[in-house]
Amino acid sequence: MRRLRAPGIFMINMIKMLNHQRITHTLLALYFLVPFLILPVGRDVYTEWIFPRMVFVLMFGLTGLLLFRKEILSTNRIVLLASVGYLFLVFLSDFLTPDELVFKVVGHEERYDGFLYQTGKVLAFITALILVNKQKLPRAYFFIGSGFLTTAILQAALLAFHLFFNFDVVGELLYEGQKNKIPIGTVGFKVLLILSIGTGLLYILIQETKAWKAVSIFLAFMAGLAAGRSSAIGLIASLFTGSWWHYRSKSSSKAIFFLAVVMVFSLAFVFRNQILIPFEVRPITTLSTYTLQTRFLIWKISLRLLETHNWLLIQGFGSDAMRYLLIKELPKDPVLQKLYIRFMIMENRLPADTVEGLEIVTRKEFGLRATALHLIYRTREEPDRTKHFLAAVNLDKAHNLWLDLWIRYGLFATLLYTLIAFGPLLFSIGDLIKGVLGQWKTRAMLWVSLVLLAHGIHYLAWFPMPLWEPLFLLIAALGWNLVDNKDT
């Protein structure tokens, strides 16, 4: 027994001997590895780029709490209770749902955002609160601002190598329905890079570092090549905010620099097709309303599910609730059936006005998730010939953060997560209105508030994933630190 215990005691003593400040820096640095955990073993998108992140976030949270367990109660008690309450309601929803165990614990293989990930992200968030509290405020922002810029530079380098040298260190991924090839290393690139640059550049408002100016312009150019419309609007808004701030602060040179970055980004974004044509890579650009129409339809389906189940309050239907409820309710709810058929027609570009019949196909021997829709339709090109389309019921997200959480974990859990993730924005509005632009804390609060607001807008039509959510919660932890340190 003594021999078995000796290595454990030795490791604990070694950890105790380490400087807590170094441990803090090391953990914060490791936090930024989340976007780069990729296992290139094929072209299975979800297994490769989500599962490693889920495991890493869980291990990070557990490690942080074990190392800093004595500091847990020194964090914001309201936020701590909200975090524990959210996790308890997630547990309640997952394990009281008559769903298969694998979907409760790890979630569906397309997301891996089941109970293990939910536990990991809450523990990682609490760890982030502790780590930020252990730093002096300006130093914490310097360290984390540097981390975001480093992340942005690495992501931009991945894209640059792929576009200009046709070299991808982790293997290509061919998206279904898209002609262009995107390196798997840049999956989620549009969200991560744009927000990383936005936070990194706004960090310059907090503490000027001249050496980053050239890097910022390079990043702005690379971001413009891959940006979607919503990301472009968000970054341009943040850059104009920086320009306005420096102009108000009577720093014309800095204001001109920010405007120059706006110009570089905008030119790269507007002319990205022309720039990328020689490299045989064309980013997806669409001005149609198709995406918005699809979102409206998904929200109608989500609301129908909530109505069917009496507007869930305490208990949701678990991590894979959207898909589970659709498969369960489609055969017996004609309104829901009609809505989902419309969604399936839009998603697969089927001729909506020529659908002649529908069957619900269920093979009981393969379980609930084997349910599928069988559509019979005709095309205008071949009006005398019927065609068949068999589609799995695969809609698993409400594509709205709040609707999605409500269906999965109930209304109370949704409200608690909103407090955890967006609370600093609500608490800082008054201070920002009354604040003086020259004060360090006011500049930091504006930085955090813009990031949280950008995510709130983004999540109106999307949902969190392990690629970005842990880093977003790091920003939320910074915000709570500002709220707690009112005299800073």
C-alpha angles and dihedrals in degrees: 000000000000091000091052094048096045098075091048093050090046092053092048091050091049091052091049090053092055119096108259089217091059091048089052092051092046094051093047090050091049089051089070092059090076095092093050103051101116132153107199100203098134139314100302097127100194101042092047102048106025108039096058090051092050091053093044094051091050093049091045092053094047093047093049094050092047092051096043102028092130091059096053095094091050090069124089104298094209092052091044092052091045090052094049091044092051092050092048091052090048089053091047093050095045100046099038091053116099090231131122115283095237091059091049096050105035103008126226116330090245092063113013088203098131129124095303092056093042089053091047096050092049092049090045090051092052089047089051090052090053094045093049092047090054090060130073106251101248091045092050091053092046092052096044094040088055089049093055092048091049090051091050092049093051092048091048090049091053090053094044093052091049097045101040104027101027089232124130118181094206106035135265127282121207110207115216111251094016125100097203123081117230122192112248087230089070098049104138088017094140094059100035100044097043094048092043091054092043092053093040094052093044087052087066085066089062100047121002117230111179095197090068095061097085091044090051092055091049091049091049090055094048092046091053091060095058104027123123120216095262092047091048092052091049095050095044090050091052092047092049088049088056091048092050092047094053091044090054089047089055093244100132096171092058092045090053090050092054092047089051090054089049089053094048092048093045094050091049090048097046096044098034094117092054091046094049100041093087088054093051092238120120119182117226109264125174133164094187125115092233095109092048092048090051091050092052090051093049090050090052089052090049093050090048090056091050091049091049090055099043098257100296116240117171104010124044125190099260140258097313093035100131095056093038094053094044092053090045098046105033097081094053104033113072093188092051090044092054093048093050093047089055090050092049091049091052095045093050098036092238120167099264097193094056101055107128104176148005134204130184106226117202126171103194094196089066095050135240097312092060089077112120141172119244112202123190114200146152130228126223090236092057106026094165096055126075120217131199131222121189114191132179118231095250106151101123105160135055090218089228120088096222098043090045094051091044092056094043104041109006135256097288092054089048091055092047093051090048089055092048097047104031104023095102089058091056094046094047100051094085093047091048092052092050096034129111115235093225094061117101096222093051091053091049092048091052090051093051093042093053091051093048092045091049090052092047090055091044092051093053086081102020142040136237120266134185090257095073112359097086091054090045089054088052088061089048089053090053089051093052089050089056091048091051094047099059094156095054 
